Structures are given as C-alpha cells and as structure tokens.
Amino acid sequence: MFHFAAKAALPNRQPPAAQVPADATAPAFDELSPDLRYRLLRRRAARGGLFTGAVYLLAAGLLAAVAVPQLNAAADAAIAQLLNLKQKADAAAELISPDFASPVQKGEVIAGYTVTSGYGLRDTSNLPAGASADHKGVDLATPEGTKVYAPGKLGDLVTVRCWTDDGGGGLVAEIESASFPHLWFQALHLEDCKTGVYRAGDDIARTGESGIGAPHLDWRQRERITDKHQHPQKSYLLWALTGREPNANFTRIDILRSAIIGQESGGDSTAVNPDSSALGLGQVMPENLGGPGDGWDFEALGKDLTPEQFLADTDAQNKIINHQLSQTFDAQIAAGKSEDEAIRRTAATWYSGQPDLADDTTPQTYGTGSYPSISDYSDEVLNRVHQLRLERSQSVL
C-alpha cells in the first residue's frame, strides 16, 4: 500500500495545520520585470539602499504639499507602490540563490557532480599526461552517459556543432544559444554529440571519456566577440546539466525538499522507520538505493551508497532527494498542473508512488503502524511549502 520510495517516520505526527493562503507566497522570479530581475542579481544591500532612498525622496517631495488633499492622496499611493515594489523584490530575492552568477570553483558540487579541476593554472603532477597546466574550463566528475542539455530560455534556438579535438579534448560540442548572444560554450570529452539546431532544454550530448582522462565533463565558457575564455559561471553550467533555468525553481525544489523532510523525519538524517526500514531525512526505502550502477544514489551522485553510507552522509541524502523531487515536480508542471497541484502530486508520488492518489482520503497502514491518508499527507506538504515561503519573504521585511 505504501510507495517503496519513502515512508513517513514521525511517530507523533501532528494534524495538518490550517493552510496558509496561496496569495501569501513570495512571487516567482519570472513574474518580475527584466529590470527587477537584473537588480535582484546585484548586491541586495545596494538595492535595498536605492529603494529606501527612493521612498524617502519621493515622500519628501510629495509631502511638501500637504495642504492639498489630492497631493496627499497621491503621495500615499506613490509611497505604497514603492514599498510594495520593494517587498516584492526582496521576497523574490529570497527565492534566488545569490551565487548563480559566481564562478565555478574546484570542490563545489554542481547539479550533483563534483568539480574536480578548476579554471586557470593548476598542478598537473597527478593528472594524465598531456593535461594542460592552464586549464581553460572546469572539470566535473560525471559518469559516462550523463546528459548535456541545450541551455536557453524556453523556445529559444540553440546551435550545436560537434567535432573531434585530436589534441586531447576528444569529442567536443560547441554551443551557441540565442538566449546568450554575448557568449558561447564548449563541452569536451563527450561520448555522443549530434550537430544541429535544437530548442532550449533539448538533450544534445552525453558525457564520456574521449580524449585525455577518465570519464568527466570539461565545460568552457567563451565571449563571442573576442573569443576569449571566461571563468565558467554556475548558472550556465547548471542550465546545461539540468535542462532548466537556474532561477526560483531551484530554490522551490529546496523548499519542497525541506517540506518533505519536515513531514517525514523532522530533520533527523539518521532516522530509520521501524515499520518500513525507510532511511534518513526523506525516508528513502533501501530498495531505492539499488544495486551496483543503479538506483537513486547512482542517478543523482554517480556512485553507489550502502544504507549505512547513506545514513552517514546528509549532503548525499539532500542531493538524492532533490534529484528525485525535481524530476517529479518538473513532469507535473510540464503536464500543465498549477504549482500547488504539482506540489501536492509530487508529495503524493513521494508518499505512495502515484500522483493521481493525491486526493485519496483512505488512512494508510504499514506493518503495525498507522499513517495519514495520501490526501492529508499531500495537503500538509503543501501547507509546509507555503509556510516556508512566507517565513522567507517576511524575514527580509
């Protein structure tokens, strides 16, 4: 009756709290104007100062004519509009990771893959013969066959040219996206690549071990006009490895993960359900870790974990949960579901394996344990998501 994916682990679960109204959530990044999107990627302190200064200047100018009722009303309306704009911008900023535009560094984990070699000068003593000391990209430890997607805004065209670098780069994909007219990208050491024109988000290549070295991806970023190499930025690399824009959606998945964890384990990474043997933060069933070269662990991390290793590695648990939730949530959005519907159906999938049971009110049992209905579980996860967003938006006001 229960989905083998994950089981509730809280023995003293409280009844679902009253749901926070949907209109209390922070706005999505894409709902804002291009000007605001640009401002949000700048230092928040500077932005906050600009907004605050604008409010006081406008108030001072308009309130100077307090003797005229019409101007008083105009002043109130203008100030309220500016304050509302600031609140909306700040709330949206809470839903955007501040480092998407920052350069990729060695040791970081991008989309579940560890950066093994950074940009620029590096020590080649432990690298295969022929490896460059002045690295023009960043290397990620991707398993053979890892998908590379066409980066770009939905609907934009992406041109891919494939060729073989006999100097050590192996099979190379050169990528030009209409979304980024000032940049182009290269993916090296591929096992598969097809020249053509694609839509943003299409699967365009597979990583491999062609050229020098073990299986990995060498990702490079270049300026179109000068053709100079740039230090690759996280945003574009994330885009290429996930197939979607690294904006609020990434943090939405983080919030959804937090809601699932709160529902399942209360944040206990070592929790083991006595009825189902489900493991860790999200109560993942041991079967889902799979065998060698298989399972959720290998899909998300490119390596196998024993149940003991899984319980001992909180970071790996979070990445595996994110990976699975992203796939389910994105599929629901692609099917035309609203965001709240997608959240409830994703929760139902995590709990039961069946999104269509999100409204099933049948109480659940597993072993000797009694658990909430799938409908109650889905409602509580949605409520937690709304509450987490509200807390984040209020924390900056």
Phi, psi and omega in degrees: 000329180266148176294136178292350184288314186197147182231150177292141184238358182277114183290333183243055183296134177278151175301148179306134177285165177300134185290135175290134181305143181298330182285001177270355183283158178289150180290151175288149181303319183292345179283343183276162180289159177304325180296317179293322178301318179295317182297325183292339179273355174269172183301129184294329179298316180295319181295317180300321179295320179296316180296312182299316178299320180297319180299312183293320179296314181295319180297317181298317182293317185280325182285351176297336181257047185295344182286345182256113184304321181298321180289327175301314181296319179296320179297314180301316182295317181294317180296317180298321180295316180294317179296322178295320179296318178297316180299317180295317181294316180295319179297318179295324180299328179293339181263012180236126176297131186287351187250017180299328182270358183281157181290146179288134182240151177302139179093343177288161176246120182245118180054032178092000183243133183281136175279113185266341179213131184269186181273142175097202184295140181210160178279123182259007185297330180254013180257159179300152178303135179098349179293139184283139176284334177253090188282128184268001179215203174231142180258139176236141181279075179266136175295157176303137177090003177296133184286142170244131184251156178286114182281138178157165178294148181308126179095342180287153180271145179229126180262130181238129175239128183250137177203168182251125177266105181286353180275002177130347182279345181067211180287126187240140171248124173261128191236122175239122181250136177298340180287338183231076186295346182263356185228161164214165190227159175227139172240122185249164177067037182279161172253344180207138180197138180232123178296140178165182176250126186238168169268147178306136181095348178291151175283118187244344184196171175229138178284159181202215180224029176291150182081210185275133170104172177286174180306125176191170174247128171255113185251130183231150182232131185224153178275135186290317187290313183267343183067015181282146175289145175238158174292117184304141180260150184301320187303311183291322179293317175301317180302314183290331183268345182242338181082011179218157183294133181279071178241220185301335183301324180297315180289330175301319178294321177299318179293318178298319177300316179299322179294317178297315180297317178300323180285323188274310189232351185068018178093011179269105183287347181256006184295137175231121183288126183291339181272321187245349186069015178298150193243139161073201187305312183260006182054061178277133179289142180305326180300331183286345175285341172068190178260194180302128179068023183213169175093174183296324181296316181289323179298316186274326188246344184076019178208163181264143177235138169282163176305323180293317178295322179299311181296332183273355187236090182298320180298317178296321178301313180299318181294320179294316178298313178303315182300313182290317180296322180300315181298315182291313181298314180298323179295323179291318177296318179297333179278001176093013179283150174292167182297317179296319177298318180298321179295313181296319181289328175293318177298318179297322178295317180298322185277321188234345184087359185226105181298331182289352179264017183299338180253011180286122184262010180289126176301146184253147175228152176208119186061234178263003184264149174249139187223164182297159173294163179296324178296313179297318179299313181295319178297319182292321177297316178299316178300318179296320178299312179299318182295318179297320178294319180297317179298320180292319182291323182286334185293344182252003182271000000 
